[in-house]
Amino acid sequence: MISFGFSRYGDPSVLQAYQVPIPQPKKHQVQIRVAYFPVNPYDVALRAGQFAQVPLEKPQYLGSDLVGKVTALGAEVTEFAIGDWVIAHRPHSADSEFVIAGVSKTIRLPHLLDPAVAACLPTPGIAAYNAWFHFAQVPAHTTVAIIGVTGAVGGLLAQIAQQAGNPVIGVANHRHQSEITQPGLSKFVPYDQLPATNDWEHQATVVFNTGMGGQDHGLAARLVAPAGQIIRFNGAPTQVDDEQVQLIDVGYRRELADGVALKFWSDQCQQRPLFLRLAEILPATLTGLRQAHQRTSEPHQGKYVLVWDWAQGLSPTKPKKVD
Ligand SMILES: NC(=O)c1ccc[n+]([C@@H]2O[C@H](COP(=O)([O-])OP(=O)(O)OC[C@H]3O[C@@H](n4cnc5c(N)ncnc54)[C@H](OP(=O)(O)O)[C@@H]3O)[C@@H](O)[C@H]2O)c1
């Protein structure tokens, strides 16, 4: 089968299609034939060598998120059956024709959710869920601010805030002002055309900085209320004079469970439409993947998703009817 990755860091031209054996599921794992997988900013940063520049000794296989169909069961799997459509989260190698995934990181595809959209959910959905419920302490009914509110993580956080009853100050580029439809948005602050009034400053008990690469446009410190929290998704430096403000990085914690976060979003989908934007669906070819990487590294709105040939043209709302 094909698995996409790279053997040296660089621009999208370093991406390669490798021929590798189809992985076989072990205990508590399922094998999934992948239909859709997205490109996340993390994949682009990894390929570009932003995390490490040490020479690679073997190919690095890309991808964390996917939707597909269960094709084999490991020992002691009772949660899924062959033929189930599922969403899964993986540490790597989601950009493949087949993957294996642990049952604790896999959920059934909610029947109301378009599978291409669902493929974009794991990484931003898990990050948004964990940030709100485990890293931040959001006082009831207080205002929060979301930098990058039109992005995947930011948009999902806005949905959580709305349901929790916390008004949201959303920060994004001014060009989104007319089209902005994020749920729960009480105020929009364009970072490149700041309002003349300062009624948005120091109002947010918690500021979520979901800006690409940790870019906050110098606004996190201006948005946060005295002794509030700034929740960072990239660990980029943040200049804050108020020593009482807490800087908190969303990262790994042992007690966090992907399955719990995915189940949360699955339940949400049963109740209301999920707000998660697709930019484009491209064929899962080397050319398609290189284009998706290139476009994700340029200013964009929504996720680029790759579809394998076998899944092209499947009815997105009725995947369970297909063999
Ligand atoms: N710590 C974690 O666990 C975790 C998990 C998921 C994501 N993240 C990080 O969180 C950030 C947001 O992720 P996401 O998936 O929400 O991203 P996204 O949806 O792809 O983009 C978020 C926003 O970034 C701006 N943007 C788009 N392209 C850009 C570019 N080339 N340069 C600068 N800004 C650009 C856009 O807003 P405007 O048009 O308004 O500028 C866009 O809405 C990323 O840096 C990602 O690495 C961290």
The ligand as a Gaussian input file, in Angstrom:
#p B3LYP/6-31G(d) Opt

LIG

0 1
 N       -1.264000      22.065000      20.802000
 C       -2.085000      21.310000      20.116000
 O       -2.450000      20.225000      20.544000
 C       -2.625000      21.821000      18.811000
 C       -3.620000      21.087000      18.170000
 C       -4.180000      21.603000      16.997000
 C       -3.663000      22.777000      16.434000
 N       -2.645000      23.416000      17.042000
 C       -2.106000      24.669000      16.461000
 O       -3.139000      25.644000      16.487000
 C       -3.016000      26.516000      15.351000
 C       -4.361000      26.570000      14.619000
 O       -4.647000      25.280000      14.054000
 P       -5.934000      25.115000      13.103000
 O       -5.980000      23.699000      12.710000
 O       -7.085000      25.773000      13.752000
 O       -5.451000      25.997000      11.838000
 P       -6.246000      26.472000      10.545000
 O       -7.693000      26.225000      10.675000
 O       -5.566000      25.844000       9.383000
 O       -5.928000      28.051000      10.502000
 C       -6.230000      28.888000      11.584000
 C       -6.203000      30.347000      11.163000
 O       -4.861000      30.778000      10.856000
 C       -4.895000      31.837000       9.895000
 N       -4.016000      31.427000       8.804000
 C       -4.306000      30.570000       7.807000
 N       -3.246000      30.410000       7.029000
 C       -2.257000      31.146000       7.541000
 C       -0.916000      31.388000       7.190000
 N       -0.365000      30.795000       6.127000
 N       -0.180000      32.213000       7.969000
 C       -0.704000      32.788000       9.047000
 N       -2.002000      32.614000       9.439000
 C       -2.736000      31.799000       8.690000
 C       -6.358000      31.972000       9.443000
 O       -6.948000      33.039000      10.169000
 P       -6.928000      34.567000       9.606000
 O       -7.305000      34.483000       8.146000
 O       -7.957000      35.238000      10.438000
 O       -5.534000      35.074000       9.839000
 C       -6.960000      30.665000       9.893000
 O       -8.345000      30.742000      10.168000
 C       -1.890000      25.952000      14.476000
 O       -0.724000      26.702000      14.680000
 C       -1.726000      24.523000      14.992000
 O       -0.413000      24.054000      14.813000
 C       -2.115000      22.976000      18.220000

